């Protein structure tokens, strides 16, 4: 007989470590596990200098959030520990975030955090505490497949779908993780928080990148990399130099406002040439992209991803977009994705995540980091000359 966590022993003999961020979701997970009779331990990670965020709404893993997690643990009557992971978080998430922007990329730090600090370091800590599973408040569903290994699926509440941010979860990690909220709508989760008498029942959800005050990521990068503000040209796709900029970290692919030049036509950032410190701009149609090249592919499908692979999948290149048809290929060690309908504003550094369908019960097949995403606008003759070899290959 399996318990509700798909383990063959009574709940009282099953130790569950819950990653408690101080928000309503993870708090309700702890409450559910306690109510079902599991041996529950709560762990909260202090990930960065929490002084600036003690009273800031929409953050996580900082001062007020740690306090909230403690109060929830006391209310539930479970042991609770706070672990200082600041150094690890800076090395694996914040520093990589800054370097990615300096390279002209648009990083997704929440994926890197799950990939390293939460599902690697914290998972290892949970094992040392004798845990049978690590439970989190992420909105995804998992279930054992025919081979006994857990598979990941989109959640019941698609408005809360966090599968995009969990694509880098390995099979070994997935077998140890549990996501009790995957089958619930958010409204039910808040109602449970009230039922459990938790002080965080009406707490605002985390929205910003936790270590970026007021959403101004360039301030963080300048503090970490003082030499980041190297000026350069703002250049039109037709070869015209339209102006100067004070650092490519102030720009992202697809940006429309605040470019700093006026030509009488709507202009968008099409490409960031980090090597030559250039910001390339052009019309909206120049942002169209069909072919992506990926690095660090993490595959969770039943059939292994091997040389010569060709698979029809559904892909997401942004967390807020629905999965769309695509073809995944691996040739000569290079992983490429052909987006059937194309996409606009795709940037290196983002994630491309694969599903087996585009419906609400889709299985997550894995994903990879976008290494190259050449907009069709970069086929302009002005950017095929010898001196522009730094542009991504077609």
N, C-alpha and C positions, 0 to 999 in steps of 0.2 A: 504494500500500500504506500503510495507516494503522498507526501504532504503538499501544501499549496505552492511550495517552491520547487516541486518536482524532485524531491529528495526522499530516499527510502527510510526515514526515521521520524519519530514523533517531533512536533514543533519544540517541545521543552528540551529536547536533546540536540536541537539544531541552532547553532550560533550564527546570528546575522549581524554583520557590521553595517551600519547605515551611515552613508556620507551625508552629514547634516550641514547644509550651507547657511542655515538660519532663516531660510525662506519657507513658505507654506508647503511647497511640494515635498521636499525632503523631510519636513517635520511630520507630514501626514504619513509618509512611508514608515517612519519610526513608530508612529501611533498604530498603524495597521499591523505591523509585525508584532508589537507588544500585545495588541488585542487578540491576535491569533495564537498567542502563547509561545512565541519564539524567544530564545535567549538573545536579547538585543543589546548591542553596544553602539553608542553614537560617537562618531569622530568628526570633528570640524577642523579644516585646514586654514591656518593663517597664511595667506599667500603673498601679501605685500604690506607695506607700511600702512597700517590702518588709521593712522591719525587723521588724514585728510578726508577719510570716508566715514567717520563715526556717525555723522548725522546726514549722510548723503543718501537720498532715496534712489532706488534702482540699481544698487550695487550688490555685490555678494562677497563673502569670504573676507570680511574686514571687521572693524571694531563693533559696531552695533549688531551686525549679523552674528558674530561670535557670542555676544551677550544673549541674543534671541535664541540661539541654539541651546545655550546652557539652560535657559528658562524652560524651554520645551522639554529637555531631558529631565529636568527636575519635576515637571508636571507629570511626565510619563513614568517616572521612577526607574530610569535606566542609567547605567554608567555612561559618562561622557568625557571625552578627552579632546583637548585642543593640541594640534601638532603644528610646530613651526616649520613650514615648507618655503619660507620666503626666498632663501638662497636658490633652492632648486627651481622655484617658479620664475625667478629672474633669469636664470641661465637658460631654461628650456622654453620659456614662453615670451617674456618681455624682451630679452635681448634678440631673440629670433624675429620677433615682431618688428623691432627697429631695423634690423639688417635687411629684412624683406622689403620694407618701404624704401630703403636706400638703394636697393637693386631694381626699383621701378615696379615692384609687385604690390598686390593688394592682399595681405595675409588674413587668415581666419584664426585668431588666437584661441578661440574656444575649442577648436579641434585639437590644436597643439596641447592645450591644457588637459583635455581628456586623454590624449594619446600618451602623455608623459607623466604628469604629476598625479592625476586622478586614477587612471586605469593601469598605471605601472607601479608607481611608488606607493600610493594608498592601497592598492590591491595587495602588494607585497606585505604591507603593514597588517592588513586584515588577516592574511594567512598566518602571520606570526602570533596573532591574538587567538588563533585556533578557529577562525571563522570558517563556516561551510560555504557562505556566499557573501558578496558585497552588494548591498541594495542602494539604489539611488533614485532620485525623483525625476529622472528624465522621462519624457513622453515618447517611448517606443515600446513595442511588444516583442517578447521573445518566447519561443516554444521549442521543445526538443524535436529534431527531425528524425527521419527514418534511421539514420546512423547513430542516433543518441546525442549528437552535438546540437547545441542550441542555435537556432536561426533567428535573425532579426527582421521585424516587420514594422511598417508604419503604424502609428497609434490609432486608437478609435477617434480621438479628437484631432483631426488634421490641422486645425488652427494652431495646435500646440506641437506639431510634428518636429522632433529634434533629431531625426535619423540622419540628416545631413551632417550634423556635428559629431556623429558617432561612427562614421564610415571607417575610420582607422582602427577600430576595435578589432583585435585579433581573435581567432577562434578560441584560443586558450582563455583569453579574458572573457569572451562572451559566455563561455560555459560556466564561469564563476560569478558572473554578474546577474542581477535580477532587477527588473523595472516594474514594480507593482502598480504604477499608475497608468500603464500603457493602454488599459481597457476602459479608462474613465474620462469623462469630460471634465474640464477645469472646474465648472460650477459644483460638481459633486465633490471634488477634492476640497474646495473651500468649506462646503457644508460639513464634511468629515472633520475638518480642523475645528469648526465650532462645536461639533459633537464631542470631540476630545477635550474641549476647553482650552485650546491653544491660543496664546496671545498673538500669534502671527496669522490668524485666520484671515484678516483683511489686509495683510501687508502687501505692498506693491511688489509686482514681479520685477526681477532683475532685467534691465533693458540695455544698459550701456556695457561696453567692455569694462570689466571691473577695475582695471588699473589706469583707465583713461579718464581723468577728471573732466566733467562737462562735455565729453565727446571730442575733445581737442587732442587728437592723437599726435599732431605735429609738435605740441609742447613736450610730450613724453619723449619723442625721438630726439628733439633738440637737447633735452637734458641728458640723455644717454649718449648721444653722438653729437657733441658740440660742433664738429666740422661738417655737419650734414647740410648746412645751408650754402651749397655751392651754386652760384648763379649760372644761367645758360640761356639758350635761345628758345623762344616759342615760335615754332615753324609750321606753316601751313603745308598740307600734303602736296600742294603744287610747287613747293620749293621756296616760297616767299618767307622771309624772316619777318614776323609780325611784331616782335617785342622781346623783352627779357623777363626772366623769372628769378626768384630768390631761392630756389631749391625745389627739386622734383617731388620732395616729400609733401608738398602742399597740393599735389594733384593726384587724381585717380582716373582710371579708364572710364569713359562715359560721362565725366564731369561736364556740366553745362554752364554753371554759374561760377563767377569768381576766377575766370581764367586770366583776366588782366589785359585783354586786347579787345578792340572793337573794330569790326570790318563792315558792319551793316548786314551781316548774315549770321544765322545761328551757328555757333561753332562748338564742337565737343572734343574732349581729349581722346585721341585715338590710340596713342602709343606713348610710352615713357622710355626714352633712350638713356638709360642710366650711364652707359659708358661715355657718351658724348654730352651728357647733361642737357638733353633736348626734350622739350614737350611738343609732341606733334598733334596738331589739331586739324579738324576737317568737318564736313557735314555729317549729319546723323547716319546717313546710309553707309558711310565709310566704317562704321563700327561693326557692321555685319561680320560674323565669324561662323565658319562651318567646321574647320578642322582644328582639333586640339591635340597637343602632345603632353602626356602625363609622366610624372615621376613617382616613385615610391608607391606603386600599386598595391593595395590591400584587397585581396579577393576572398569573399566569403561564400561564393557559389559552390554547389555540389561538385561541379566539374572543374578541376584545377585550371588556372590560367597559365597556359604554356605557350611556347614558341609556335607560331602558325595559327594561333587562336583567332576565330572570327565569331562574334556573338552579337545578336540583335538584342539590345537592352533599351531601357528608358533611363535617361540621364537628367540630373539636376546640376546646374552650375551656380545656382544661388539657393540659399535656404528658403527663400520666399517664393520661388518659382515651382510649378508642378513638374513632375518628370515628363520628358518628351522623348520621342523615338530617336535612337542613335545606334551606330554600329561601332563596336569595340574590336580592335585588331591588335595583335602583337606580332611584329615582323622585325627580324634582325635585332631583337631585344628592345625595340622601341614600341611603346604603347601609344596608340592613337585612337581618337574618338571622332567619328564623323557625325555631326549633328544634322539629322535629316532636314529639319526645318530651319536650321541656323539659329543664331542667338546674337544679341547685341551687347556691347560693353563687357565682354569677357576679358578678365585680366589674369596674367600669370600670378601665382600665389594663392588663387582661389582653389576650391575643391570641386571636383567633378565626381558625383556620387551616382551609383548604378542601382537600378531596381528591375525586377522581372516583369513589372507591369506599371500602368499609370493609375491603378485604382486604389481604393482605400486600404486594401489588404496586401499591398505590394511587399514582397520580400526585398530586403537590402542585400545586394550582391557584392557590395564593397565600393571602392573608389580610389582616387588618386589625386595628387596635387597637380595643378595645371602648370606645366613648365613653359609651354609656348602656346600662344593663342593669337595667331596673326590675323588681324582684321583685313578684310578684302581691300580696304582703302590703301593698304601698304603695298599694293601692286603698282602704284603710281611710278612712272619712269623716274621721277625725281628721287626715289628712294631705292633704286636698284643699282646705283653706281658703286664702284669699287670702294669708295671711302665710307660707304654706309653698310659695311658687312656686319655690323653689330646688330642689325635688325633681325628679328626671328625669321627663320627660313619659311618659305611658303609651304 
